[in-house]
Structures are given as C-alpha cells and as structure tokens.
Amino acid sequence: MNSEKASGPEKAAELKLDDMGQEVVALPGGRIVSQGEAPEFFYVIQSGKVRVFRETEDGIRTPLTELGPGAYFGEVALVTGQPRTASVEAIEESRLIKISKEEFDRLLDENPRLARHIINQLSQWLVAGDRRLETETVHQVKLRQVSWFDYVLILGLSLVFAVVFNLYNDNQIPLVPQLRDGVPTISMNKAVEYVQNNGALFVDARKSNFFDQRHIKGALNLPVIFFDLQFPMFQFMLTQMEGAKEKPIIVYGGNFSRRFDLELAHLLMDKGYKVMVFNDYGGWEKALPTVAKKAKPLPSMPLGFAGAMEWLPVSIFVLFLIPPVRRSPYLSVGCRLILGVIFIGFALSKIMRPAVFALNVVEYGLTPAWGVNLWALFLPWAELLAGLFLVLGIRTRASATIIGGMNVIFIVGLVNAIFLGLPINCGCVGEVGEPVTWWKVLKNSGMLFMALQIFLYDRLFVLDRGGFVWRARPI
C-alpha cells in the first residue's frame, strides 16, 4: 500500500497548522521524499502540484496519484514508523509546509478528527489495495496465458500465405513432390553380380560433396540439380569408356526421401538410356565396394546482417548468469528484436526460392519425401510471421514458443549432421550458408535461451488482450 497518498483539500483545511513546521519550495522535477527512506516529516501542499509514484530497482515507475493545493502526504509513514513506500516529486514549482514527527504527534493529539480520518483512509486503502491486487493478479495470469488461438493464428496464417504465394511464385513447387513410377528396380544381390562382371554403369545422383565423401567404386557423378548443365560432359565421358553405351545404368543416391535417385532416373530414361534403381536404395554402402575419403571443408558463405546478428545470442549465456538481468523485461525486448530480425532475414531468402530450400531439407535426411516440399514452403513463412510478431509485440509468448521449437528442430538436425559427418551447409539462406559445426549449434542454443527468456519475462511494449502495454503492470 502507499503511505504517501493524501486526503482531499477539505480535510487539510481543518488542520491546526499555526506556528507549526517550516515552508519549503520544491522546483519542477525536484524529489521531496524518496521511496525506502526513513520518515521524518509530514507535508501539506500550499500551492503547486506533486506526483506520487513507486519505482522498482530496475527503474520501472508506477504512477499512483497527483496532489494539488490543500492536500497532504507522508502521514501514514509517520504513524507506522515504516520506511516510505513511495516517492514524491514536484510537477511544477510547489510550496509546502514541512512538519516534523514531534509536531505531527502533537497535531494528532490536538485534532482527533485527523486521527480518525487517517484510520479511515488506511482502511479504504487496504480495501482498494486488495481489489487492485486481485485485478492485477488476474491480469498478469491472463497476460501469461498462451491460448491455442495464438498458435492457430500464427501457424494457420503461415500455411495460408505459403500456399497462396506459391501459386503465384515463378519458382513454384508442388506441395507434395510427384515421384513418377515406372523405373525398374534391381536387388542388391543382382547389383553385386553386375559389379563382378562389370556389366553395369553406376551413376550417383547426389551433389558432388556427398559423392566425394563416399561413392560406389567406379561410379560417375551426375547431380540431378545440375543435370542440364552437366549432361553434355556426362555423354562425353560415356564415349570415352569402352562399351559404356550398351551397359544399363544403375542410379543411386541413398537419400532418405529418394528424391534425387528417381528424378535422375527419369531424366536419363527420357534421353533413351536403360536405367534401374535399387529396391534397397540405402544398402549399397555395405553391399558394394566403395571409395571413401574425408570430406573437404565447405566454404563459408556470408549470411549478411542477419548472420552477423547470430553471434549476439551467444552473449545471452553470460547474461543468464546474472539473476536480475535474466529476469529483466528490457532484456526480453532486446531478445525479441534480435530474434525477430534474424528470422525475418533468413525467411525472406528462402521464401523466394522454395525449391533450393527443399534440397537443403533433403540433405539433412530427416524428412520423408511427401513432407519435403510442404515443409520448405511452410517453415519460412512461419519464421517470417513469428519474427514480425516478436518485433511488433504481438502474441510474443506464442511467437517465442514457435521460434524456440524451430531452434530445437534445427539443433537436432545440426547434431545429427555433425555425428553423421554430412558435408552440408546450414542452408540458412537457401543454397549458401555456414558449414555445420558446433559453433552453429551454440548460436542456435543461444537463440533457444532467448526464446525461453521472452516466454517467461516479456511484458513490455506488447499488445495483449488488455491493449498495448507500454510498461510493466506491477502487482
């Protein structure tokens, strides 16, 4: 409760102030009493206006009231002997009568009506304080609640925007990749016979970095994504190999989605070649002779402004060691802006080229064929909307949850790629990005902590169900 609030002017007029106290002048912005200090004086306002407020340790102010001529303050702290529970400063030049505790005690003895009024005022404040506590508690609980509607709103809009934008995108991809049937298959035992008799030509459909890391001995590399560019060279190589044109081609790749294998097989069939694929497309590494070597480190491509900001989350680990800082709502605002800019920047590059991002998804080897394109379309829009909502202060807890979930998924993919030694880039901005390393895991772990901090402590500059919150609403 605030012991610095005051009664109305009509009550102050009844005080017997003859020969009591001394007159003081407070200039605009001047502090008259400070929260937490020992009570020494009682004040009566003769002219001007003052502001009564509470202030937290991190500087968040809660205005309580404004008082004008005839009002008084400071009496409750003198009665209870407790430190001041609020601060008072002058709004404009104000003249006040400052009365010491001894004079105030004598004033109460000579004015029983003032004593009764103080008791009555205390009772009213207790009742009003209880009601305010209940109201603010309910508000804080509602503010911290995350409705299912919040998630439906963000994820639903992301899906709608992804589908609609893809319809009008020049780089449009089908929602579900249509893997054409009709490619003959071959068992692994039969493939072993072909190897022993040199009766078939093996063609690897994967990117060159995967091929260089491990491939079937004697195989050629024809990445399906560069088919039009590299097919002439492929034809030339076949002419240099004795009897190659008469041999059947066995296309392999070993990807979880089998996307590259079947696409390349159909492209070669359209060119008139006899083509087969493995019925056990992941078993060639154990059944057939292979050539393996350590993958070359992939070049690190600049990720722009958003990539540079990725290093900021690493510092969050240090800030989380300081309890007052990690609970600060101002830190939440900073985390929102950083995460929002990062995810907006990365999302925009992927939205324009969904086919490229779909290939990045395939390389992680964690998504089934039917879900690759849908994930490649949906995820960037979810990143964009969640990032925008964080920056604008809309549904921030739900947005932080969604971004945190994305980081968990990405961390799992990164760790899996590191342990499997996959020669891939992160794919943050389409076909370029940073190599998959533990540094990348650390950055995303920092972003995950930022999302958690927002979820727990964000309450500044947010649009909640009660309107736009410019400051904390303390209980």
N, C-alpha and C positions, 0 to 999 in steps of 0.2 A: 504494500500500500504506500501511497505517497503522503508523507507527513508535511510536505511543503505546500499543499493546496491550501486555499484560503476561503474564508467566508465572504459573503457579499458585503458591499459598501454600507448597507443599512446597519449591519452589526458593528462594523468598525466605528461608526459614528457614536456608538454607545460607550466606547472605551474611555476611561478617565486617563487622559494622557498628559495632564498638566504637570509640568516640571519633571517629566519622565523622558529618558533617552536623549539621543542627540540626532540632529538632522544630518543626513549624508546624501550625496549626489552620485548617481550611477550613470556613466556615459553609455551611449549605444554600444551594445556588444560586451559591456563590462559584466564580469561574473560577480554576483552578490553572495551567493552561497554555493558550495560545491558538494556534490554527492559524496557521501562517505566521511565527511569531516565532522568533528565533534560540534554539537550545538552550543552556541554561546549567546545568540541574540534572537529576538523576536522583531519582525519588521512590519511596519504599517506604511502603505503607499499613499503619499500626499498628492503626487502628480506623476504623469508619465505612464509607461506600460512595461511589464516584465513578462518573460516567458519562463514557464516551469517545464522541465524535461528530465528524463532519465537517459543515461548513457552507458553502454556496455564497454567492456575492456577493449574491444576492437573498434570502438568509435561509432557504433550504430546508435543513433538518437531516437528516442520515442517521445514526441511532444505530448505533454499532459494537459496544460491549460495556459491561458494568458490572463493576467490580472491587471486591473487598472486602478485609478484613484479610489481610496476608501477601503480597498481590500487589504488583507494582511496575510502573512505566511510565516512559517517557522515555529508555530506554537506547539505542534504535536511532538516534534523532536525534543523540545524543552521539557514537555510533560513526561515523556517516556525515558528521556536520557539516552536514547539510542542515536547513532550517527545519522546524519542527513541521508534520506533515501532518495533525494532528487536534487538537481541543480537549478539555480535561478539566475537568469541574466537579463539585463535591460535591453528592451527592444528599441526604446528611444530614451532620451535624457529623462531620468526619473529622480524625484526627491522622495526620500524615505525617512521615517523615524526609526532608529535602531535602539532597541530596548534590551538591556542586559537580563540575564536569567534572574538575578535578585530582584530587579524591578518588575519583571514579569510575574514572579511568585507573589509579590505584593499586590500587583494588579488583579490577580485571580482572587486573593483574599478580599479585596475591596469590591469585586464585581462577580458575585455568584452566578449572575446570568451568563457571563462569559464562560465560566467553568462548565455550566450546563450545556451551553452551545457547543463547546469543544467536545464534550462527551457525545452529544447528539450527532455532531459531524463525524466523529470517529465511527459511530455505529453505521451511519449512512455509507461511509467509505468501505467498511467491512462488507456490507451487503453488496454494494456496487462492485467491489473487488472480486467477490465470489462469482458474481454474474459474468464479469469480464473474463475471469479465469476460465470459466466454463465455456464461454463463447470462443475464446482464443484457442482453447484446447480442442474444441470441436473443429475449428478452422484448420489448425495445424494437422489434425488427424486426416481431414478431408484433403488437405494440400498434399500430404504424404502418400495418400492412397493412389494407386495406379489402376485405372479402370481398364477392363478388357477393350472398351471402346477406343482407348488411346492406341492400342496395338492394331486394332482393326482399321482405324483411320490411317495410320502411317503405312502399314503393310498393304492394306487394300488400295490406297492411292498409288503406291509404288507399282503394284501389279497392273492397275488400270493404265497408268502412264506408260509402263513398259510395253504393254500390248499395243496401245494406240500409237505410240511413237514408232514402234517397229513397223507398223503398217505403212507409214509414210516416210520411212528411212530408206535412202538409196542403198544402204548397206544392209538391207533387211535379211533376217534369217528365219527359218521356220521355227515355231515354238517347240516342236518335237522333231529332231532330225529323222529324215526318212532314209533308213538304211535299206537300200534295194536288195531284194533277194536274187537268187539265180546264180550266185557264184559257187562253183563246185568246191567241195571241201576235200581235204586229204588228212588221213590219220597220221599220227606221229611215227608209227612203225613204217608206214609206206614212205614217209619223208626220209627216214633213215636209209631205206633202200636206194632212194634217188641219190642221196649223198654218197653212198658207197659206190654206185655205178656212174656217178657224175651225169645223171640223167635229167637234172632239172636246174633251173637258174633261180636262185633265191634273191628277192628284192625286198629291202627294208623300207617301209613307208614312213618311218618316223623322221623327225628333224635330225640334222646332222650331228648335233651334240649328243643325242641319245645313241645314234649309230656309232659314233666314235668311241663311246664308253663301252659298248658291248654289242656284238652282232654275230650272226652266223658266219663261219669261216667261208670266204669266197663270195659273200653276198655283195650286191650292189645297193647303193643308197639312192632312192628317188623319193624325196619328201613330197607327200601329196599336196601340201600347201604351196609348193613351188613347181607343180607339175608342168604347167605351160612353159615356164622358164627353162627347166632342166631336161625336158623330154628330148629335145634335139641332141643334147650331149649323151643322153641315155641310148638313143638309137645309134649314135656313132660308136659308143663303147660296145654295143652288141655286134656291130660289124667287125670289130677287131678281135672278137672272141670266136674261136673255131666252133662251128655247129651251134652257136647260141640261139640263132633264129628258129631252129627246129625244136629246141627244148621247151617244155612247159615252164611257165613262171609261177613260182610259189611266193605269194605276197605274205609278209608277216609284219608284226609290229609289237604285239603283246600288250597293247594299251587296255586298260580296264573297260573302256567304252567300246573298243574295237572300231572306233570311228575311222582311223587312218587306214586300217587294213582293207576294209570293204570299199571305201571310196577310191583308193588307188586301184584295187582290183577291177572295178567297173570302168575306170578311165582307160586302163590297159586293154580291157575287153573291147571297149569302143574303138580302139586302134587296131583291132584284129588279132590280138595275142591270145594264146591259150593260157588261162590264168586259174589258179586254185588258191585257197586259203586254208589254214589249219583249222580243224574242228576243235582242237585244244590249243587256242592261239597263245596261251601263256606258257606252254610246256616246252618250247623249243630251247630255252636256256639250259635245261637239264638233259634233254634227249639228243641234241645235235652238237657237233663241235663248234665252239665259239671262239671269238677273239675278243679279249677284254683288255682295257688299259685305263689308266686313271684319267678321268675327265679333265679337260682343260678348264681353268677358271673362266667363268663367263665375264665378259666386260660389264662394268657397272655403268649404266646409263643415267644421266641426271634426271631427277624426278621433279625439278622445278621448285617453286616456292613451297608447295605442299610437302614435298620430300624433305626440304630443309627443316620445316617445322616438325617433322617426325622425331627430331632429336630432342625437342622440348619435353615430351613425355618422360624421357629418361630421368630428367631432374625431379620428376614427381616423387621418385623413390626417396630422395633426400628430404623433400618437404613433408612426406608422410611420417618422418621420424620426429617431427615437431608437433605435439598434440594440438596446441591452439591453432596452428596453421592448417593442419589437415582437416579440421572441422570448420574452417572459415568459409562462409558463403561467398566471400570475394574470390577465394581460390576456385570455387565452383564456377563462377562467371568466367574466370580465365580458362579453366578446363573446357568449358562449353565453347568458347571462341576458338581455342586451338583445335579441338576435335572437329568442330564444325568446318573450319577452313580446310583441314586435312582431308576429310571425307568428301567435301564438295569438290575439291580439286581433283582427287582421284576418280570420282564418279563421272565427271564431265568427259574425261578422255575415253572412258570405257563405254559410255552411252552411245557415242558416235560410231564406234567400231565394235559392235557386239560379236561379230564373227571372230575377230582377233582374240577378244577376251574368252570366247568359248574354247579356243585352242589352249589358252592358258589353263582353263579349268580342267581340260582333258589331261594336261601334263601332270597335274597333281595326282591323278589316278585314284580319286576318291569318289567321283560322281558317276553314276550309271549313265548309259548312253541316252536314255529317254529324258534325263533331267539336265543335261549339259546346257542346251540352248536356253531352256526356261530359266535356269539359274544365272546364266550370263546376261539375260535380259533384265531379270528382276533385281538382282543384287545391286547394280549401280544406281538404280532409281531409289532403292531403299537407303543406300548410302547418301544420296543427294537430299532426300526429304528429311531423313534423320539429322543430317548435318545442318540443313536450313532451320529446322525446328530448334536445334540447340542454339544456333546463333540468334534467332529471333525470340527465344524464351518461350516457345510453345511446346506443351507436353514434354517438358525436358526430362522427366524421370523415365517416361516410356522411351523417348529417343535414346537416352543414355543406356537403357537396358538393351535396345536393339543393337546399338553400336558395340556394346560390351559383348553381346552374343556373336556378332561378326568377328570380333577380335579373338574370341575363344575358338571359333571355327578356323580362322586363319592361322592361329598359333598351332593348332593340331595339324593343319596341313604343312606348316613350315617344319615342325619337328619330325613329322613323317618323312618329308622330303630329305631332311638332313640325315636321318638314320638310314634311309634307302640310298643315299648318295645320288639323288636325281639331279642331273645337270640342267637346272632350270633357273630362271629369274623369278622374282616375286610376282611379276605380272601386274604390278600396281597401276600402271598407266598403259595398259594394252600390251604391245609386243616388247616394250622395254621395261627396265626396272633394275632393282638391285639384286645381286646374287643371293640365294637363300643361305643365310648364315645365322649364327646365334645372336649376332647384333640385331638382325631383323626381328628375332623372337623377343629380344629385350625391348625394342621400340614398341612392339605391339603389346607387351606386358605392361609397359608404362601407360599406353592408351587404355588398357583394361582397368588399371587402377584409377585413371582419370574418370572413366565412366562410372566406376563404383563411388568415387567421391561425389560426383554430381547426384547420383541416385540417393545418397544419404544426406547431403547437406545443402543442396541447391535450394535457395529460397529468395534470391534477389533478382530483380528485373525479369520476372517470369509472368506469363499470362496464365493464371489458374482460374478455377471456377468462380472465384470471387472478384475477378478483374485483374488488371495488371498490377503486380506487386513491385513497387519501386524500392522498397526497403523491407527488411525483416519485420515480421509481425510478432514481436516477442510476447511471451505469456506473462 
